[in-house]
Amino acid sequence: MCSSTEHSLDPEDFDSFRRDAHALLDACLDHLKAARERPWRPVDGVARAALAPALPETGIGESRLARELAERVLPFSTGNTHPRFFGWVHGTGLAAGLLADMAASAMNSNCGGRDHGAIYVERAVIDWTRRIFGFPEDASGLLTSGTSQSTVIALAAARVHKLGHRVRASGLRDAPDHIAYCAAGAHSANQKALELLGHGAQALRRIPTTGPSGGMDLVRLEEQLATDRAADKRPFCVIATVGSVDTGACDDVEAIADLCAREDLWLHVDGAFGCWARIADRPWRDLARGLERADSLAFDFHKWMYVQYDCGAVLIRHADAHRAAFAMRPHYLEAQEEGLGGGDPWYCDYGIELSRGFRALKVWSCLRAYGLDRLAASISDNCRQAAHMARLVEVANELELGAPVVLNVCCFRYAPKGVDPQDQDALNRQIATRLQLDGKVVLSTTRLNERTFLRAAIVNHRTRDEDIDFAIAAVREACAGLAKR
Ligand SMILES: *Cc1c(COP(=O)(O)O)cnc(C)c1O
């Protein structure tokens, strides 16, 4: 016979666990404090082996684990904690988020529903975001793994709103040829959501863009709507983007809201990072005008609010449609009047996950610690830095800007004269790789007008103006090196 303590998975000696845990916390704090000295580090062979050990039939214990985490895992971060990480759209993470993750882990709350502290925290966060984006008090919301998941939820609600609850039983049999519309540069998450919901990629019309903010050409949008209606298609939704992933372009949400009202269409806004312009200074704030008129809004905290991965959210104006799209309470999930099984809402009724983690705490903590004003100041700084980068690009003869910088994204390329465009593309890819490997600056690449561009998306609260100077100097140095060869 063995006693239950022998089979316990809890620490045998809590005092020694405490010491090991404190040591790991110190390592985490050192990592954060030295973010500027710790760029992305390539995963070498030794590290790879350490990160992928054989299936652990027998464990090494918490003490060795704590050391392994500090020495073999922690150093190999993506690098987005560094002030010159501008690739893709990677948020930096905040010190308050580290504290929140610790507390959340100790609590191990399941936020699918029931009546306990974590639910009230999530409710508070959703309420705050409703206020920030001007949604009505009775709008519903949910924290998600990110804008991709938020988009699926929003479009599912849009469909129920437009087609009625029966779509849950009959699927798309009653809903053939439903069409959604978005800007040419809209994110792949929107197409994926329509694919996943069974409409297929062909149900998404990509409308060309125009104008200084790079938004959808509304004349073309109206033409496409008329064409589709004439062909017996059923337009149901317009997806506006505030902050396109490639260039930070913004649709004119107000004008699209007017159009959706006229045409009886659901207005979904993909505001993944860009919707946070709403709390920035002018002129950036104006790019987020009209968000309060959206039927649904998908956005992230893990990009431009700098909160740790992963955390996005969806807000839906029509709580009943949101609920109608997802609520399902079999016997084992019946609500109680009182006790842990009480409370309302249960978040499992607003999305596809039943068991859910306590994402809300990191958002709650970051907002509590820094306040909207400090986060907003950092967001405005990032916009200023992107504009500064654009000015440096414009005065560099060998560099060429890819698109006007309207928000926090700057695309540019090395375009040496007399080199054919394909070879220029290759050079730009080489520059991105070289600078990443050298740990100088992380840029990613994208294609604009059929050409490869270097791309900086600045969602980094650690970036200083000098980092922008350094980054462009490093690019120019890399260009000079390539020119000599
Ligand atoms: C990042 C991004 C998405 C997808 O969001 P995730 O949080 O990565 O799922 C969607 N749209 C835009 C504009 C984005 O930048």
The ligand as an SDF file (V2000), in Angstrom:
LIG
                    3D

 15 15  0  0  0  0  0  0  0  0999 V2000
   -2.5900   39.6890  -36.7940 C   0  0  0  0  0  0  0  0  0  0  0  0
   -3.7850   40.0340  -37.5500 C   0  0  0  0  0  0  0  0  0  0  0  0
   -4.8820   39.1640  -37.6160 C   0  0  0  0  0  0  0  0  0  0  0  0
   -4.8580   37.8290  -36.9430 C   0  0  0  0  0  0  0  0  0  0  0  0
   -4.7860   38.0140  -35.5500 O   0  0  0  0  0  0  0  0  0  0  0  0
   -4.1750   36.9090  -34.5840 P   0  0  0  0  0  0  0  0  0  0  0  0
   -4.2250   37.5570  -33.2550 O   0  0  0  0  0  0  0  0  0  0  0  0
   -2.7710   36.6600  -35.0570 O   0  0  0  0  0  0  0  0  0  0  0  0
   -5.0240   35.7110  -34.6930 O   0  0  0  0  0  0  0  0  0  0  0  0
   -5.9880   39.5730  -38.3080 C   0  0  0  0  0  0  0  0  0  0  0  0
   -6.0250   40.7750  -38.9190 N   0  0  0  0  0  0  0  0  0  0  0  0
   -4.9990   41.6390  -38.8830 C   0  0  0  0  0  0  0  0  0  0  0  0
   -5.1210   42.9680  -39.5680 C   0  0  0  0  0  0  0  0  0  0  0  0
   -3.8390   41.3020  -38.2050 C   0  0  0  0  0  0  0  0  0  0  0  0
   -2.8020   42.1450  -38.1720 O   0  0  0  0  0  0  0  0  0  0  0  0
  1  2  1  0
  2  3  1  0
  2 14  2  0
  3  4  1  0
  3 10  2  0
  4  5  1  0
  5  6  1  0
  6  7  2  0
  6  8  1  0
  6  9  1  0
 10 11  1  0
 11 12  2  0
 12 13  1  0
 12 14  1  0
 14 15  1  0
M  END
$$$$
